[in-house]
Amino acid sequence: VMLVLDDGQVAFGDCAAVQYSGCGGRDPLFLAEEYIPVIEKTVRPMLIGREADSFRNLAAETEAIRVNGHPLHTAARYGVSQAILDAVAKSTKELMCEVVAAEYGTTVSDKMIPIFMQSGDNRYDNADKMILKGADVMPHGLINNLEIKLGRDGEKLVEYVDWLSRRIEKLRVRESYRPVLHLDVYGTIGLLFGNENFAAMADYLEKLAEAAKPFHLRIEGPMDADERERQMADMRLLREEVDRRGIPAALVADEWCNTLEDVKYFADNKAGHMLQIKTPDLGGIQNTAEAVLYCREKGIGAYQGGTCNETDRSAQVCVHVAMATKPDQVLAKPGMGVDEGFMIVYNEMRRILALRGRRA
């Protein structure tokens, strides 16, 4: 989505939806040829002739558009809001992160936000890349199959976590390098033990935490309850069991925690130790900013995530939102090859720090 300003500058953003569109309560598959006419019919007339002077106001107007009684697809709102943020930044001669900070009453980070790298299925070779590049958080792992990746008794993931911790100790260039081990298990722990068998799941998490030592462990999506209320309750109860037993593992909510409303609901109920704010699922990028700030206010971890299915542009804009709101970690994206996502996110953060440092 490109917005041509009256001085000839062009602001742009990219519409993107998550890899698992239509699953876990998400909007359906997003196809450009289907939604470009919708954007041209609804968003274009709203923006023509308007002053690019308020990101929040223009993004809110986009969010309020209804087509046959429904909001615009999350992917459409995602891309349009990125373009609006860029337009306001170009109009005001500020960085996008500075626009977000000014409109939300925050300060831009003066240091890097920890970057979470994802391996895809190449979880061994890509883990080596992550270690050598000094990943802050790793490796995601794509543990999305019970039999092949978790193991019928959970043994395969325990072995992998043990291998990871030993591999870090072998390859790290300095002993002080201590990344967080964050694995997305796509509900497979719940499939193995039963979604509401919290004692058995906690026993297994304890084994994983032991295998991860001396590194801190995070487990994303331990179960999938197939609907929002049950998922929230299950995540809250498992988190309480883990806390009661003092297990050194953090639970990360993902599925069914999609919209800004969902994030607030999970945060209010402490349904996990950390919430993934899956940026395309929230629609307008302003919702990502508000979600991160809400998590910080509630004292729950904020993981500004997204999907491998994004673009360089959406990743860059997300970096600016992260630098303005300071989540606990931000996803390297797009792709699952490590290098490309890390390069895009890391370099954009460095550019922000360099430009602001020059001004100072």
C-alpha positions as CSV (number, residue, x, y, z in Angstrom):
1,V,0.0,0.0,0.0
2,M,1.6,3.2,-1.2
3,L,0.5,6.7,-0.2
4,V,1.8,9.6,-2.3
5,L,2.1,12.8,-0.3
6,D,1.6,16.2,-1.8
7,D,5.4,16.9,-1.8
8,G,6.1,13.8,-3.8
9,Q,7.3,11.6,-1.0
10,V,5.9,8.0,-0.9
11,A,4.9,6.3,2.3
12,F,4.3,2.5,2.2
13,G,3.4,-0.5,4.2
14,D,2.8,-4.2,3.4
15,C,-0.4,-6.2,4.0
16,A,0.4,-9.6,5.4
17,A,-1.4,-12.4,7.2
18,V,0.0,-15.2,9.4
19,Q,1.0,-18.6,8.0
20,Y,-1.8,-20.3,9.8
21,S,-4.6,-18.1,8.5
22,G,-8.1,-19.2,9.5
23,C,-6.8,-21.3,12.4
24,G,-7.1,-20.5,16.1
25,G,-9.8,-17.9,15.7
26,R,-8.0,-15.9,13.0
27,D,-9.3,-14.1,9.8
28,P,-9.5,-16.3,6.7
29,L,-6.9,-16.6,3.9
30,F,-5.8,-13.2,2.6
31,L,-5.5,-12.9,-1.2
32,A,-4.3,-9.6,-2.8
33,E,-6.5,-9.8,-5.9
34,E,-9.6,-10.1,-3.6
35,Y,-8.7,-7.3,-1.2
36,I,-7.0,-4.6,-3.3
37,P,-10.5,-3.5,-4.7
38,V,-11.8,-3.4,-1.1
39,I,-9.0,-1.1,0.0
40,E,-9.4,1.1,-3.0
41,K,-13.1,1.4,-2.4
42,T,-13.0,2.0,1.3
43,V,-9.6,3.3,2.4
44,R,-8.6,5.4,-0.6
45,P,-11.5,7.9,-0.4
46,M,-11.0,8.3,3.4
47,L,-7.3,9.3,3.0
48,I,-7.4,11.5,-0.2
49,G,-6.8,15.1,0.8
50,R,-6.2,14.4,4.5
51,E,-3.4,15.9,6.5
52,A,-0.8,13.3,7.5
53,D,-0.6,14.7,11.0
54,S,-1.9,12.0,13.4
55,F,-1.0,8.3,13.1
56,R,-3.4,7.3,15.9
57,N,-6.4,9.2,14.5
58,L,-6.0,8.1,10.9
59,A,-5.3,4.5,12.0
60,A,-8.4,4.5,14.2
61,E,-10.5,5.7,11.3
62,T,-9.2,2.8,9.2
63,E,-10.0,0.4,12.0
64,A,-13.6,1.7,12.2
65,I,-14.3,1.0,8.5
66,R,-16.9,-1.7,8.0
67,V,-17.6,-3.8,4.9
68,N,-21.0,-5.7,5.0
69,G,-20.9,-5.1,8.8
70,H,-17.4,-6.5,9.3
71,P,-14.0,-4.8,9.8
72,L,-11.5,-4.8,7.1
73,H,-9.4,-8.0,7.0
74,T,-6.6,-7.9,9.6
75,A,-4.0,-8.0,6.9
76,A,-5.5,-5.0,5.1
77,R,-5.6,-2.9,8.3
78,Y,-2.0,-4.1,9.1
79,G,-0.6,-2.8,5.8
80,V,-2.6,0.4,5.6
81,S,-1.7,1.4,9.2
82,Q,2.0,0.9,8.4
83,A,1.7,3.2,5.4
84,I,-0.1,5.8,7.5
85,L,2.6,5.7,10.2
86,D,5.3,6.2,7.5
87,A,3.3,9.1,6.0
88,V,3.1,10.9,9.3
89,A,6.8,10.3,9.9
90,K,7.7,11.7,6.5
91,S,5.3,14.6,7.0
92,T,6.8,15.5,10.4
93,K,10.4,14.6,9.4
94,E,10.6,12.2,12.3
95,L,11.4,8.5,12.6
96,M,8.4,6.2,12.8
97,C,9.4,5.2,16.3
98,E,9.5,8.8,17.3
99,V,5.9,9.3,16.0
100,V,4.7,6.3,18.0
101,A,6.5,7.5,21.2
102,A,5.1,11.0,20.9
103,E,1.5,9.9,20.3
104,Y,1.6,7.2,23.1
105,G,3.6,9.2,25.7
106,T,6.6,6.9,25.7
107,T,10.4,7.2,25.1
108,V,12.3,5.5,22.3
109,S,14.6,2.8,23.5
110,D,18.3,3.8,23.6
111,K,19.4,0.1,23.3
112,M,18.6,-3.0,21.2
113,I,15.4,-5.0,22.0
114,P,16.2,-8.7,22.4
115,I,15.7,-10.5,19.1
116,F,14.1,-14.0,18.9
117,M,15.2,-16.0,16.0
118,Q,13.2,-18.9,14.5
119,S,14.7,-22.1,12.9
120,G,11.9,-23.7,11.0
121,D,12.4,-27.4,10.6
122,N,16.2,-27.0,10.1
123,R,16.4,-26.8,13.9
124,Y,20.0,-28.1,14.2
125,D,22.0,-26.2,11.6
126,N,19.9,-23.1,12.2
127,A,20.6,-23.4,16.0
128,D,24.3,-23.3,15.1
129,K,23.8,-20.1,13.1
130,M,21.9,-18.5,16.0
131,I,24.6,-19.3,18.5
132,L,27.3,-17.9,16.3
133,K,25.3,-14.8,15.6
134,G,24.7,-14.3,19.4
135,A,20.9,-14.8,19.3
136,D,19.2,-13.3,22.4
137,V,16.3,-15.8,22.2
138,M,16.3,-19.0,20.2
139,P,15.4,-21.3,18.4
140,H,11.5,-21.5,18.1
141,G,12.0,-25.1,16.8
142,L,8.6,-25.5,15.0
143,I,7.6,-28.4,17.3
144,N,4.3,-28.9,15.5
145,N,4.0,-32.7,15.4
146,L,3.5,-34.9,18.4
147,E,5.0,-38.2,17.1
148,I,7.9,-36.8,15.0
149,K,9.0,-33.8,17.0
150,L,7.8,-34.0,20.6
151,G,7.9,-37.8,20.8
152,R,5.3,-40.3,22.0
153,D,6.6,-39.9,25.5
154,G,7.9,-36.4,25.0
155,E,11.4,-37.8,24.8
156,K,12.4,-36.1,21.5
157,L,11.9,-32.6,22.7
158,V,13.8,-33.3,25.9
159,E,16.7,-34.7,23.9
160,Y,16.6,-31.6,21.6
161,V,16.6,-29.1,24.5
162,D,19.5,-31.0,26.1
163,W,21.4,-30.9,22.8
164,L,20.7,-27.1,22.5
165,S,22.1,-26.3,26.0
166,R,25.2,-28.4,25.3
167,R,25.6,-26.9,21.9
168,I,25.5,-23.4,23.2
169,E,28.2,-24.2,25.7
170,K,30.4,-25.7,23.0
171,L,30.0,-23.0,20.3
172,R,29.6,-19.8,22.3
173,V,32.6,-17.4,21.9
174,R,32.2,-16.1,25.5
175,E,31.0,-17.7,28.6
176,S,28.7,-14.8,29.5
177,Y,26.5,-15.6,26.4
178,R,23.3,-17.0,27.9
179,P,20.4,-16.9,25.4
180,V,16.8,-17.8,26.4
181,L,15.6,-21.1,25.0
182,H,12.1,-20.4,23.6
183,L,10.3,-23.3,21.9
184,D,6.9,-23.2,20.2
185,V,5.2,-26.6,20.8
186,Y,1.9,-25.9,19.0
187,G,-0.3,-27.5,21.6
188,T,1.5,-30.9,21.5
189,I,2.2,-31.1,25.2
190,G,-1.6,-30.9,25.8
191,L,-2.1,-33.5,23.1
192,L,0.3,-35.9,24.9
193,F,-0.9,-35.5,28.5
194,G,-4.4,-34.0,28.1
195,N,-5.1,-30.2,28.0
196,E,-6.3,-30.1,31.6
197,N,-3.9,-32.6,33.2
198,F,-1.9,-29.7,34.6
199,A,0.1,-31.9,37.0
200,A,1.4,-34.1,34.2
201,M,2.2,-31.2,32.0
202,A,4.1,-29.5,34.8
203,D,6.1,-32.7,35.4
204,Y,7.1,-32.6,31.8
205,L,7.9,-28.9,31.9
206,E,10.2,-29.6,34.9
207,K,12.1,-32.2,32.7
208,L,12.5,-29.7,29.9
209,A,13.7,-27.0,32.4
210,E,16.3,-29.4,33.8
211,A,17.5,-30.3,30.3
212,A,17.8,-26.6,29.5
213,K,20.1,-25.7,32.4
214,P,21.9,-23.4,32.8
215,F,19.7,-21.5,30.3
216,H,16.2,-20.1,31.0
217,L,13.4,-21.9,29.2
218,R,10.2,-20.6,27.6
219,I,7.5,-22.8,26.2
220,E,5.0,-21.3,23.8
221,G,1.5,-22.8,23.2
222,P,1.7,-25.8,25.5
223,M,-1.9,-26.7,24.7
224,D,-4.7,-25.7,22.3
225,A,-8.2,-25.8,23.8
226,D,-10.0,-24.9,20.5
227,E,-11.7,-21.8,21.9
228,R,-10.7,-18.6,23.6
229,E,-12.2,-18.9,27.1
230,R,-11.0,-22.4,27.6
231,Q,-7.6,-21.6,26.3
232,M,-7.3,-18.6,28.7
233,A,-8.4,-20.7,31.7
234,D,-6.0,-23.6,30.8
235,M,-3.1,-21.3,30.4
236,R,-3.8,-19.6,33.7
237,L,-4.2,-22.8,35.6
238,L,-1.0,-24.3,34.1
239,R,0.9,-21.1,34.9
240,E,-0.4,-21.3,38.5
241,E,0.8,-24.9,38.8
242,V,4.2,-24.0,37.4
243,D,4.6,-21.1,39.8
244,R,3.4,-23.1,42.8
245,R,6.1,-25.7,42.1
246,G,8.8,-23.2,41.3
247,I,9.6,-24.7,38.0
248,P,12.1,-22.4,36.1
249,A,10.1,-22.3,32.9
250,A,7.9,-19.5,31.5
251,L,4.7,-20.2,29.5
252,V,3.9,-18.1,26.4
253,A,0.4,-17.7,25.2
254,D,-0.2,-17.7,21.4
255,E,-3.3,-19.4,20.0
256,W,-6.6,-17.7,20.7
257,C,-4.7,-14.6,21.9
258,N,-5.1,-12.8,18.6
259,T,-6.7,-9.4,18.9
260,L,-6.0,-6.4,21.2
261,E,-9.1,-7.4,23.1
262,D,-7.7,-11.0,23.4
263,V,-4.4,-9.7,24.6
264,K,-6.1,-7.7,27.3
265,Y,-8.2,-10.6,28.4
266,F,-5.2,-13.0,28.7
267,A,-3.1,-10.3,30.5
268,D,-5.9,-9.5,33.0
269,N,-6.1,-13.2,33.9
270,K,-2.4,-13.8,33.8
271,A,-2.9,-16.6,31.3
272,G,0.8,-17.4,31.0
273,H,4.0,-15.6,31.9
274,M,4.3,-13.9,28.5
275,L,1.9,-13.2,25.7
276,Q,2.8,-13.3,22.0
277,I,1.5,-10.1,20.3
278,K,1.2,-11.6,16.8
279,T,1.4,-8.4,14.9
280,P,-0.7,-9.2,11.7
281,D,-3.5,-10.7,13.8
282,L,-4.1,-7.5,15.6
283,G,-4.9,-5.6,12.4
284,G,-3.7,-2.0,12.6
285,I,-0.1,-1.6,13.9
286,Q,-1.4,0.9,16.5
287,N,-3.0,-2.1,18.2
288,T,0.4,-3.7,18.6
289,A,1.7,-0.6,20.3
290,E,-1.3,-0.6,22.7
291,A,-1.0,-4.3,23.4
292,V,2.7,-4.1,24.3
293,L,2.0,-1.1,26.6
294,Y,-1.0,-2.9,28.2
295,C,1.2,-6.0,29.0
296,R,3.8,-3.8,30.5
297,E,1.2,-2.1,32.7
298,K,-0.1,-5.5,33.9
299,G,3.3,-6.9,34.6
300,I,3.1,-9.7,32.1
301,G,5.8,-10.4,29.5
302,A,5.3,-8.9,26.1
303,Y,6.7,-10.7,23.1
304,Q,6.1,-8.6,19.9
305,G,6.0,-11.5,17.4
306,G,4.5,-12.0,14.0
307,T,4.9,-14.6,11.4
308,C,7.5,-16.0,8.9
309,N,4.9,-15.0,6.3
310,E,5.6,-11.2,6.5
311,T,7.8,-8.9,4.4
312,D,10.9,-6.9,4.9
313,R,8.7,-3.8,5.2
314,S,6.3,-5.0,7.8
315,A,9.2,-6.3,9.8
316,Q,10.9,-2.8,9.6
317,V,7.8,-1.0,10.8
318,C,7.3,-3.5,13.6
319,V,10.9,-2.6,14.8
320,H,9.9,1.0,15.1
321,V,6.9,0.1,17.2
322,A,9.1,-2.1,19.4
323,M,11.7,0.6,19.9
324,A,8.9,3.0,21.0
325,T,7.1,0.5,23.3
326,K,10.0,-1.7,24.6
327,P,8.6,-5.3,24.6
328,D,10.7,-8.0,26.2
329,Q,11.6,-9.5,22.8
330,V,10.8,-9.0,19.2
331,L,10.7,-11.6,16.4
332,A,13.3,-11.8,13.6
333,K,11.1,-11.9,10.5
334,P,10.3,-12.8,7.8
335,G,11.4,-16.3,6.8
336,M,12.8,-19.2,8.8
337,G,16.3,-19.2,7.5
338,V,17.7,-17.1,10.4
339,D,19.9,-14.8,8.3
340,E,17.3,-12.8,6.5
341,G,15.0,-12.1,9.4
342,F,17.8,-11.3,11.8
343,M,19.5,-9.0,9.2
344,I,16.3,-7.0,8.6
345,V,15.3,-6.6,12.2
346,Y,18.8,-6.1,13.6
347,N,19.9,-3.6,11.0
348,E,16.7,-1.5,11.4
349,M,17.3,-1.2,15.1
350,R,20.9,-0.2,14.5
351,R,19.8,2.5,12.0
352,I,17.4,3.9,14.6
353,L,20.1,4.0,17.3
354,A,22.6,5.5,14.9
355,L,20.3,8.3,13.7
356,R,19.1,9.2,17.1
357,G,22.6,9.1,18.5
358,R,23.8,11.4,15.8
359,R,21.1,13.9,16.7
360,A,22.1,13.7,20.4
